Amino acid sequence: MDPVPETVTDPDDPRLEPYARMRERDLVGRAGRFIAEGEVTLRLLLGRRSRFRAESILLLPERWPGLAGAVAACPSPPPVFLAARSVMSAVAGFPIHRGVLAVGLRGPEPDAASLVPPAPAPALVLGLAGLTNHDNVGAAFRNAAAFGADAVLLDAASCDPLYRKSIRVSAGAALIQPFARLAAGRDWLSLAEALDLQALALSPGATETLADRAAPARALLILGTEGPGLAAEFLARARPVRIPMAAGFDSLNVATAAGIALHDIARSQGRLDRTG
């Protein structure tokens, strides 16, 4: 049976409570939930590739006809609430424009080892160390999905890829790209050894470029935050590599750098679609 949406006219309706005070909850967290917004993101959340499931959906009435099929195709369709723009805005605490929101459930956190293909299979893993900018994390996830990375690993200091803005900037990739968070103090190089990965530490100060040697068949590409980058003591233990740039400039946005490096490794490993 096709799902039947319910119309809600009261902003204080308890069924809409998970959507209330969205910006405030962006800061304090949602106890196992997250907010997804926009049609592209919702379709990914409902699709079979999603790592998560929707608890409920909140739409402007005019958005329902275009999304009814995607909801009906979901293995377990969630309840759908329809509300006027004024009601949605009152609930969220700011003006709603797209008119497409959903509450997702995080579920259990996976272990990093469960996401990495076992040796000797090829592997491409992106490691984010100390990235605290949600835009950069979201864009890094979008790059990871675009270039076929097996997983993204985040250290304890990196921000949440399921933060509302991170999901939006990732174009929904954070919902389908496997990821895991490392325990505080987990050493990247010992992790790489345990997973039989070759760690590449991206740094503009490296002498070796990505093109100097063939990309490893099992790669862990590690990036640090913009500005400080990866710690000097870590780089001294790692294999630093850089992206060649024009003379007199050596700075790239960290997500851009991730995209270039991931593309280089993915192409070497034969991960890219050559039919398009």
C-alpha positions as CSV (number, residue, x, y, z in Angstrom):
1,M,0.0,0.0,0.0
2,D,1.3,3.4,-0.9
3,P,2.2,5.7,2.1
4,V,-0.5,8.3,3.0
5,P,0.9,11.6,4.3
6,E,-0.6,13.3,7.3
7,T,-1.2,17.1,7.3
8,V,0.0,18.9,10.4
9,T,-1.2,22.5,11.1
10,D,0.1,23.1,14.6
11,P,3.9,23.9,15.0
12,D,3.6,22.4,18.5
13,D,2.4,19.1,17.3
14,P,4.6,16.5,19.2
15,R,5.1,14.6,16.0
16,L,7.2,17.5,14.7
17,E,9.3,17.8,17.9
18,P,12.4,16.2,16.3
19,Y,12.5,19.1,13.8
20,A,12.2,21.8,16.4
21,R,15.0,24.4,17.1
22,M,17.1,23.0,14.3
23,R,20.0,25.4,14.6
24,E,20.2,25.0,18.4
25,R,20.3,21.2,18.0
26,D,22.9,21.5,15.3
27,L,25.2,22.6,18.1
28,V,24.2,20.3,21.0
29,G,23.4,17.2,19.0
30,R,20.3,15.1,18.5
31,A,20.9,11.9,20.5
32,G,21.2,9.4,17.7
33,R,19.4,11.4,15.1
34,F,20.3,13.8,12.3
35,I,18.5,16.2,9.9
36,A,18.7,15.8,6.2
37,E,17.4,18.5,3.9
38,G,16.7,18.9,0.2
39,E,15.3,16.5,-2.4
40,V,18.7,15.0,-3.5
41,T,19.6,14.2,0.0
42,L,16.2,12.8,0.9
43,R,16.3,10.5,-2.2
44,L,19.7,9.2,-1.1
45,L,18.5,8.7,2.5
46,L,15.6,6.6,1.2
47,G,17.6,4.7,-1.3
48,R,19.2,1.2,-1.0
49,R,22.7,2.6,-0.8
50,S,22.0,4.6,2.3
51,R,23.7,3.5,5.5
52,F,20.9,5.0,7.5
53,R,17.1,5.1,7.6
54,A,14.6,7.9,7.9
55,E,12.5,8.1,11.0
56,S,10.1,10.6,9.5
57,I,9.8,13.1,6.6
58,L,8.4,16.7,6.7
59,L,7.4,18.3,3.4
60,L,5.6,21.3,2.0
61,P,2.4,19.9,0.4
62,E,3.5,20.8,-3.1
63,R,6.7,18.7,-2.7
64,W,4.8,15.5,-2.0
65,P,3.7,14.5,-5.6
66,G,7.3,14.6,-6.8
67,L,8.6,12.5,-3.9
68,A,5.8,10.0,-3.3
69,G,7.4,7.4,-5.6
70,A,10.7,7.6,-3.8
71,V,9.0,7.1,-0.4
72,A,6.9,4.3,-1.7
73,A,10.0,2.5,-3.1
74,C,11.7,2.7,0.3
75,P,11.8,-0.8,1.9
76,S,10.3,0.6,5.1
77,P,8.5,3.8,4.3
78,P,8.6,6.3,7.2
79,P,5.7,8.5,8.2
80,V,5.3,11.6,6.1
81,F,4.0,14.9,7.5
82,L,2.9,17.8,5.3
83,A,2.9,21.3,6.6
84,A,2.6,24.8,5.2
85,R,5.7,26.8,4.9
86,S,4.8,29.0,7.9
87,V,4.4,25.9,10.1
88,M,7.7,24.4,8.9
89,S,9.5,27.7,9.6
90,A,7.9,28.0,13.0
91,V,9.0,24.5,13.9
92,A,12.6,24.9,12.6
93,G,13.1,28.4,14.0
94,F,14.1,30.0,10.7
95,P,12.6,30.4,7.2
96,I,12.4,27.1,5.3
97,H,12.9,27.4,1.5
98,R,13.4,24.0,0.0
99,G,10.5,22.5,1.9
100,V,12.1,19.0,2.2
101,L,13.3,17.8,5.6
102,A,13.8,14.3,7.2
103,V,15.0,13.0,10.5
104,G,17.5,10.2,10.1
105,L,18.6,7.6,12.6
106,R,22.3,7.0,13.1
107,G,22.3,3.4,14.2
108,P,25.4,1.6,15.5
109,E,28.8,3.0,14.7
110,P,30.9,0.7,12.6
111,D,34.5,-0.2,13.3
112,A,37.2,1.0,10.9
113,A,38.4,-2.5,10.2
114,S,35.0,-3.6,9.0
115,L,34.9,-1.0,6.3
116,V,38.3,-1.7,4.6
117,P,38.5,-4.5,2.1
118,P,40.9,-7.2,3.5
119,A,44.3,-7.7,1.8
120,P,45.3,-8.4,-0.9
121,A,42.3,-6.6,-2.4
122,P,42.9,-3.0,-3.5
123,A,41.8,-0.4,-1.0
124,L,41.4,3.4,-1.0
125,V,40.7,5.0,2.4
126,L,40.6,8.7,3.2
127,G,41.7,9.8,6.6
128,L,40.7,13.2,8.0
129,A,42.8,14.4,10.9
130,G,41.5,17.4,12.9
131,L,39.1,18.8,10.3
132,T,36.8,21.1,12.2
133,N,35.1,22.9,9.3
134,H,31.8,21.3,8.3
135,D,32.1,22.6,4.7
136,N,35.5,20.9,4.3
137,V,34.3,17.6,5.8
138,G,31.2,17.6,3.6
139,A,33.2,18.4,0.4
140,A,35.8,15.7,1.3
141,F,33.0,13.1,1.6
142,R,31.6,14.2,-1.8
143,N,35.1,13.7,-3.3
144,A,35.4,10.3,-1.6
145,A,32.2,9.1,-3.1
146,A,33.0,10.5,-6.5
147,F,36.3,8.7,-6.7
148,G,35.2,5.4,-5.2
149,A,36.9,5.5,-1.9
150,D,36.1,2.4,0.2
151,A,35.8,4.4,3.5
152,V,36.5,7.7,5.2
153,L,38.0,7.6,8.6
154,L,37.9,10.6,11.0
155,D,39.9,11.1,14.1
156,A,38.2,12.2,17.4
157,A,38.9,15.9,16.7
158,S,37.2,16.0,13.3
159,C,33.6,17.3,13.1
160,D,30.5,15.3,12.5
161,P,29.8,14.3,8.9
162,L,26.2,14.0,9.8
163,Y,25.9,17.6,10.9
164,R,23.2,19.2,8.8
165,K,25.5,21.5,6.8
166,S,28.1,18.7,6.2
167,I,25.4,16.5,4.7
168,R,24.2,19.3,2.5
169,V,27.7,20.2,1.2
170,S,28.5,16.6,0.6
171,A,25.4,16.4,-1.8
172,G,24.2,13.5,0.4
173,A,27.4,11.6,0.0
174,A,27.8,11.4,3.8
175,L,24.7,9.2,3.8
176,I,26.1,6.6,1.4
177,Q,29.9,6.8,1.9
178,P,31.0,4.3,4.6
179,F,32.8,6.1,7.4
180,A,34.0,5.4,11.0
181,R,35.4,7.6,13.7
182,L,38.7,6.6,15.5
183,A,39.0,6.5,19.2
184,A,40.8,9.5,20.8
185,G,44.6,9.1,20.5
186,R,44.4,6.3,17.9
187,D,47.7,6.4,15.9
188,W,47.1,6.7,12.1
189,L,50.3,4.8,11.2
190,S,49.6,1.9,13.6
191,L,46.1,1.7,12.1
192,A,47.5,1.6,8.6
193,E,49.8,-1.2,9.6
194,A,47.0,-3.2,11.2
195,L,44.9,-2.8,8.1
196,D,47.7,-3.5,5.7
197,L,47.4,0.0,4.2
198,Q,50.2,2.3,2.9
199,A,49.8,5.7,4.6
200,L,50.3,8.8,2.4
201,A,50.4,12.0,4.4
202,L,49.4,15.0,2.2
203,S,51.6,18.0,2.9
204,P,52.7,21.0,0.7
205,G,56.2,20.7,2.3
206,A,56.8,17.2,1.1
207,T,59.6,16.5,-1.4
208,E,57.9,13.6,-3.1
209,T,54.9,14.3,-5.4
210,L,52.0,12.0,-6.0
211,A,53.3,11.3,-9.5
212,D,56.8,10.3,-8.4
213,R,55.8,6.7,-7.7
214,A,53.0,4.5,-8.6
215,A,50.0,4.8,-6.2
216,P,49.9,2.0,-3.7
217,A,47.3,-0.7,-4.3
218,R,46.1,-0.3,-0.7
219,A,46.3,3.4,0.2
220,L,45.4,5.4,3.3
221,L,45.4,9.1,2.3
222,I,45.7,11.3,5.4
223,L,44.9,15.1,5.4
224,G,45.2,17.6,8.2
225,T,43.3,20.7,8.9
226,E,43.9,23.9,6.8
227,G,46.6,26.1,8.1
228,P,48.6,23.9,10.5
229,G,48.1,20.8,8.5
230,L,49.5,17.5,9.8
231,A,51.8,17.7,12.8
232,A,55.6,17.8,12.1
233,E,56.2,14.9,14.4
234,F,53.6,12.8,12.5
235,L,55.1,13.8,9.1
236,A,58.5,12.7,10.3
237,R,57.2,9.2,10.8
238,A,55.0,9.1,7.7
239,R,55.4,9.2,3.9
240,P,54.6,12.8,3.0
241,V,53.5,13.6,-0.5
242,R,52.5,16.8,-2.2
243,I,50.5,18.0,-5.1
244,P,52.7,20.0,-7.6
245,M,51.5,23.6,-8.0
246,A,52.6,26.8,-9.8
247,A,55.7,28.4,-8.5
248,G,55.2,30.9,-5.7
249,F,52.0,29.3,-4.3
250,D,51.5,26.1,-2.4
251,S,48.1,26.3,-0.8
252,L,44.9,24.4,-1.7
253,N,41.7,24.1,0.2
254,V,41.9,20.8,2.0
255,A,38.8,19.4,0.3
256,T,40.2,20.4,-3.1
257,A,43.5,18.7,-2.3
258,A,41.6,15.6,-1.2
259,G,39.8,15.5,-4.5
260,I,42.9,15.8,-6.6
261,A,44.8,13.2,-4.6
262,L,41.9,10.8,-4.5
263,H,41.4,11.1,-8.3
264,D,45.1,10.4,-8.8
265,I,45.1,7.2,-6.7
266,A,41.6,6.1,-7.9
267,R,42.8,6.4,-11.5
268,S,45.9,4.4,-10.8
269,Q,43.9,1.7,-9.1
270,G,41.4,1.5,-12.0
271,R,38.4,2.7,-10.0
272,L,37.1,5.3,-12.4
273,D,34.4,4.9,-15.0
274,R,35.9,5.1,-18.4
275,T,32.7,4.8,-20.4
276,G,31.4,8.4,-19.9
